[in-house]
Amino acid sequence: MLWDINNSIHQSFAFGEYKYRIGTIILHKSDDVFNVVDGQQRLISLTLISKYLDEDFDNSILRTTFYDKITQKHIHENFIHINEWFSLRDQDTKESFKKALCEVLEVVVIQVGKESEAFQLFDSQNTRGRALDPHDLLKAFHLREMQNDKYEMEYAVTKWEAKDVAQIRELFSAYLFPIWNWSRGAKTWTFTDHDIDTYKGIPSSSTYTYARRAGKASPFFQLTEPFIAGSDFFDMVDHYMRTLVNIKQELATNPAFEILHPFCLPTKHSSAGLTHVRNLFFAVLLFYYDKFHNMDELAVKKLFKWAFMLRLDLHNLGSDSVNKYAIGEWSGNYTNYIPVFSKISLARLHTEIGNLQIAIGARFLETEEQKNLYILLQKLSGYEECK
């Protein structure tokens, strides 16, 4: 929140009437008491900031008894963080924050008379369509970064609205965010609004060395490298959506990959386990292509073997198993425990991926799907038929 307020202050310098809306607070009035149904965390954070900046500030909200130990702990930690953050700022910055709390920041306050109405409103606020989707929050953030160029903003919005929302959601949840984590040897998780900092980019005004390098690299993108905030975000999303389409088209039309079609092209008869490893294959292939910009036949087939071997290793295959496998976590259940994403990240030449040694096993051959997959993997390893 501190950085968001800080950014809003700079925006207010450029635009005199600028207001930054920090959210909605839903209140239920019972007699003379206002119960906060939604917005507690926001109110407490603003109160802590105000109390730090002005010792005389009325912080009666904090005289409420918080019985939950976790809440007590978070309030204490947040106030320590606020103290540390402001200790590195000069008095002018502190004064600008005090002014912003009164003149720049605003909230929407909704008051209802019945408790049932309050919680119904809370549910509708948090479940109405796509309002809280992380990619929508990113869209809003990067549009704010473009406020000095209204034409670019309009162009970005037009391109964004023309895209399929489900495809944007899938791009972040199935590809960009997992690859970001797996390439660093870390397990991934569901991409939510708590993770959007990963894709906020670097302010165009930044003087960091890595920011200057990112500026020179534009409009070329890398999945694990930063980009400049603003229009580059929309270009980045557009780039990777097109890249995925191009990769899948190359697999579908290049005769060299025809042997892979029964498993890399989805069908309505695919099992859940096969769907998991197919998604893993396209994620690792996107990461490989993103770095080396080629579809080397040997490398693609090695990545196919690595991803699809997981289907033969486990009887029940879910996202947790994929997560462990992707980072090369050792398990007696895996024929291969190779951190392929990390290897691609560190590789200097694409041939290093083509030279990976992928073992083929036959732990589970219970279904026709698994038996046919085993035969295919054997062929890719140089055997014409399963012995």
C-alpha positions in Angstrom: 0.0 0.0 0.0 2.8 2.4 0.8 4.2 2.2 -2.7 0.8 2.6 -4.2 0.2 5.7 -2.2 3.7 7.0 -3.1 2.9 6.5 -6.8 -0.4 8.2 -6.5 1.3 11.2 -5.0 3.6 11.5 -8.0 0.5 11.2 -10.2 -1.1 14.0 -8.3 1.9 16.3 -9.0 1.3 15.7 -12.8 -2.5 15.9 -12.7 -3.9 18.5 -10.3 -7.3 16.9 -9.7 -6.0 13.4 -9.6 -7.7 11.0 -7.1 -6.6 7.5 -6.3 -9.3 5.1 -5.2 -8.0 2.5 -2.8 -11.1 0.4 -2.6 -14.5 -0.1 -1.0 -15.6 -0.2 2.6 -18.9 -1.9 3.5 -20.5 -0.9 6.8 -23.5 -2.3 8.7 -25.1 0.1 11.2 -26.4 -1.5 14.3 -27.9 1.1 16.7 -25.1 3.7 16.9 -22.3 1.2 16.0 -20.9 0.7 12.5 -19.7 -2.8 11.9 -17.1 -3.2 9.2 -18.1 -6.1 6.9 -15.4 -5.5 4.2 -12.4 -3.3 4.3 -11.0 -4.0 7.8 -7.4 -4.6 6.6 -7.6 -1.4 4.5 -8.8 0.7 7.4 -6.2 -0.7 9.8 -3.4 -0.1 7.4 -4.5 3.5 6.8 -4.9 4.1 10.5 -1.4 2.8 11.2 0.1 5.1 8.5 -1.8 8.1 9.9 -0.8 7.3 13.4 2.9 7.2 12.4 2.6 10.5 10.6 0.6 12.3 13.3 0.9 11.2 16.9 -2.4 13.1 17.7 -4.3 11.2 15.1 -7.5 9.6 16.5 -6.7 5.9 16.3 -9.7 4.7 18.2 -10.2 1.8 15.8 -7.0 0.3 17.2 -8.5 0.4 20.7 -10.8 -2.4 19.5 -9.9 -5.7 21.1 -8.5 -8.1 18.5 -8.7 -11.5 20.0 -7.2 -13.3 17.0 -3.5 -13.9 17.6 -2.7 -13.8 13.9 -4.4 -10.5 13.5 -2.5 -9.1 16.5 0.7 -10.3 15.0 0.0 -8.8 11.5 -0.9 -5.4 13.0 2.4 -5.4 15.0 4.4 -6.4 11.9 2.7 -3.9 9.7 3.5 -1.0 12.1 7.1 -2.1 12.3 7.2 -2.1 8.4 5.7 1.4 8.3 8.3 2.7 10.7 11.1 1.2 8.7 9.8 2.5 5.4 9.4 6.1 6.6 12.7 6.0 8.5 14.4 6.1 5.0 12.2 9.1 3.8 12.8 12.8 4.3 10.3 15.1 6.0 8.9 16.4 2.7 7.9 12.8 1.7 6.1 12.4 5.1 4.3 15.7 4.6 3.2 14.7 1.1 1.8 11.5 2.6 -0.2 13.4 5.2 -1.6 15.6 2.4 -2.4 12.7 0.2 -4.4 11.0 3.0 -6.7 14.1 3.0 -6.7 15.2 -0.6 -5.6 12.4 -3.0 -6.8 9.1 -1.6 -10.5 8.2 -1.6 -12.6 5.2 -0.8 -16.2 4.2 -1.6 -18.2 3.7 1.6 -21.4 1.7 1.4 -23.7 1.6 4.4 -26.6 -0.8 4.8 -29.2 -1.3 7.6 -29.5 -5.0 7.6 -26.6 -7.4 8.4 -27.9 -9.9 5.8 -27.7 -7.2 3.1 -24.2 -6.3 4.1 -22.9 -9.8 3.6 -24.9 -10.3 0.4 -23.3 -7.1 -0.9 -19.9 -8.4 0.2 -20.4 -11.6 -1.7 -21.5 -9.8 -4.8 -18.5 -7.5 -4.6 -16.1 -10.4 -4.5 -17.9 -12.8 -6.9 -19.4 -10.7 -9.6 -17.7 -11.9 -12.8 -14.1 -11.0 -13.4 -13.7 -7.8 -11.4 -11.0 -9.3 -9.1 -9.1 -11.3 -11.6 -5.3 -10.6 -11.3 -4.9 -9.9 -15.0 -7.6 -7.2 -14.8 -5.8 -5.6 -11.8 -2.6 -5.6 -13.9 -4.4 -4.0 -16.8 -5.5 -1.2 -14.5 -2.1 -0.8 -13.0 -0.3 -0.5 -16.4 -2.9 1.9 -17.8 -2.1 4.2 -14.9 1.5 4.0 -15.9 0.5 5.3 -19.4 -1.5 8.3 -18.3 0.9 10.7 -20.1 0.0 9.1 -23.4 -3.8 9.0 -24.0 -3.4 7.6 -27.5 -1.3 4.6 -26.3 -3.8 4.0 -23.5 -6.7 3.9 -25.9 -4.8 1.6 -28.3 -3.8 -0.8 -25.4 -7.4 -1.0 -24.2 -8.7 -1.7 -27.7 -6.2 -4.6 -28.2 -6.9 -6.0 -24.7 -10.6 -6.0 -25.1 -10.3 -7.8 -28.4 -8.6 -10.8 -26.7 -10.4 -13.8 -25.3 -10.5 -13.4 -21.5 -10.2 -17.1 -20.9 -7.0 -17.2 -23.0 -5.5 -14.3 -21.0 -6.3 -16.1 -17.7 -4.8 -19.3 -19.0 -1.6 -17.5 -20.2 -0.8 -16.3 -16.7 -2.1 -19.3 -14.7 -0.8 -22.2 -16.9 2.3 -20.6 -18.5 3.8 -17.3 -17.4 3.5 -17.7 -13.6 4.4 -21.4 -13.3 7.4 -20.8 -15.7 8.5 -17.9 -13.6 8.6 -20.1 -10.5 9.9 -23.3 -12.0 12.8 -21.7 -13.7 14.0 -20.5 -10.3 13.6 -24.0 -8.8 10.5 -23.0 -6.8 7.2 -24.7 -6.7 4.3 -22.7 -8.2 0.8 -22.1 -6.9 -2.5 -20.6 -8.1 -1.9 -17.1 -9.6 -4.0 -14.6 -7.6 -4.2 -10.9 -7.0 -1.5 -11.4 -4.3 1.0 -12.3 -7.0 0.6 -9.3 -9.4 3.8 -7.6 -8.2 5.6 -10.2 -10.4 4.2 -8.5 -13.5 4.1 -4.8 -12.5 7.3 -4.3 -14.4 9.8 -1.4 -13.8 8.8 2.2 -13.8 10.1 4.0 -16.9 11.7 6.6 -14.7 13.8 4.0 -12.8 17.6 4.5 -12.9 18.4 1.0 -11.8 21.0 -0.7 -14.0 18.7 -3.6 -14.7 16.0 -1.2 -15.6 18.2 0.5 -18.2 19.0 -2.9 -19.6 15.3 -3.8 -19.8 14.6 -0.5 -21.6 17.2 -1.3 -24.3 15.9 -4.8 -24.7 12.3 -3.6 -25.6 10.4 -4.8 -27.6 12.1 -8.2 -27.1 10.8 -10.1 -24.1 12.1 -13.0 -22.0 9.8 -14.9 -19.7 12.1 -14.6 -16.7 13.3 -11.1 -17.3 11.7 -7.8 -16.3 10.0 -5.3 -18.6 9.2 -1.6 -18.5 5.8 -0.9 -16.9 3.1 0.5 -19.1 2.6 -0.3 -22.8 5.3 -3.0 -22.6 2.9 -5.1 -20.5 0.3 -5.2 -23.2 2.9 -5.9 -25.8 4.3 -8.7 -23.7 0.8 -10.4 -23.3 0.2 -10.0 -27.0 3.6 -11.5 -27.8 3.3 -14.6 -25.7 -0.3 -15.3 -26.8 0.9 -15.2 -30.4 4.0 -17.3 -29.6 1.9 -20.0 -28.1 -0.3 -20.1 -31.2 2.8 -20.3 -33.4 4.3 -23.1 -31.4 1.2 -25.2 -31.5 0.7 -24.6 -35.2 4.3 -25.6 -35.9 3.7 -28.9 -34.0 0.5 -29.5 -35.9 1.9 -28.8 -39.4 5.6 -29.8 -39.4 5.9 -33.4 -40.6 8.8 -33.9 -38.2 6.4 -33.7 -35.3 3.6 -35.8 -36.7 4.6 -38.7 -34.5 3.7 -36.6 -31.4 0.2 -35.7 -32.6 -1.8 -38.5 -30.8 -0.6 -37.1 -27.4 0.2 -33.4 -27.9 -3.0 -32.5 -29.7 -5.9 -32.5 -27.2 -8.9 -34.8 -27.7 -12.1 -35.2 -25.7 -10.9 -38.7 -24.6 -7.7 -37.5 -22.9 -7.4 -38.5 -19.3 -6.8 -35.9 -16.5 -3.3 -37.2 -16.1 -2.5 -36.8 -19.8 -3.9 -33.2 -19.7 -1.5 -32.4 -16.9 1.6 -33.6 -18.7 0.4 -32.0 -22.0 0.2 -28.7 -20.2 3.7 -29.3 -18.7 5.0 -30.0 -22.2 3.7 -26.8 -23.7 5.0 -24.8 -20.7 8.5 -26.2 -21.1 8.4 -25.9 -24.9 7.3 -22.2 -24.6 10.2 -21.6 -22.2 12.7 -23.3 -24.5 11.4 -21.4 -27.6 11.4 -18.1 -25.7 15.1 -18.5 -25.0 16.4 -20.0 -28.2 13.8 -19.1 -30.8 13.9 -22.4 -32.7 12.0 -25.7 -32.8 15.0 -28.0 -33.1 13.6 -31.5 -33.7 15.8 -33.2 -31.2 15.2 -30.7 -28.4 11.4 -30.7 -28.9 11.3 -34.5 -28.8 13.5 -34.6 -25.7 11.2 -32.2 -23.9 8.2 -34.3 -25.0 9.8 -37.4 -23.6 10.6 -35.7 -20.3 7.1 -34.3 -19.8 5.1 -37.3 -20.9 7.2 -39.8 -19.0 5.5 -38.5 -15.9 2.3 -40.0 -17.1 3.9 -43.5 -16.9 5.5 -42.9 -13.5 2.3 -42.3 -11.5 -1.0 -44.1 -11.2 -2.7 -40.9 -9.9 -1.3 -37.8 -11.4 -2.2 -34.3 -10.1 -0.9 -30.7 -10.1 1.2 -31.3 -7.0 3.1 -34.1 -8.7 3.7 -31.9 -11.8 4.9 -29.2 -9.5 7.6 -31.4 -7.9 8.6 -33.0 -11.2 9.0 -29.6 -12.9 11.7 -28.5 -10.4 13.4 -31.8 -10.4 12.6 -32.7 -6.8 13.8 -36.2 -6.1 11.3 -39.0 -5.7 11.5 -42.7 -6.0 8.3 -42.5 -8.1 10.0 -40.6 -10.9 12.1 -42.2 -13.6 13.7 -38.8 -14.2 14.3 -36.1 -11.6 15.8 -33.4 -13.9 15.1 -29.7 -13.2 14.6 -29.0 -16.9 13.2 -25.5 -16.5 16.3 -24.5 -14.5 18.6 -26.2 -17.1 16.9 -24.2 -19.9 17.4 -21.0 -17.8 21.1 -21.7 -17.4 21.8 -23.2 -20.8 24.1 -21.2 -23.2 23.2 -23.3 -26.4 20.0 -25.0 -27.4 22.0 -28.2 -28.1 22.4 -28.6 -24.3 18.7 -29.3 -24.2 18.8 -31.7 -27.2 21.6 -33.6 -25.4 19.6 -34.2 -22.2 19.4 -37.9 -21.3 15.8 -38.9 -20.6 15.2 -42.4 -19.3 12.2 -44.3 -20.3 10.4 -46.6 -17.8 7.2 -48.6 -17.7 6.0 -48.3 -14.1 2.3 -48.1 -15.0 0.9 -49.5 -18.2 -2.6 -50.1 -17.1 -4.6 -48.4 -19.8 -4.4 -48.3 -23.6 -3.4 -44.7 -23.4 -0.4 -45.5 -21.2 0.6 -48.5 -23.4 0.5 -46.5 -26.6 2.4 -43.7 -24.9 5.1 -46.1 -23.8 5.4 -47.4 -27.4 5.8 -43.9 -28.7 8.4 -43.0 -26.1 10.4 -46.1 -27.0 10.3 -45.1 -30.7 11.6 -41.6 -29.8 14.4 -43.3 -28.0 15.4 -45.4 -31.1 13.4 -48.5 -30.6 11.0 -49.5 -33.4 8.7 -51.5 -31.1 8.1 -52.2 -27.5 10.0 -55.3 -26.4 
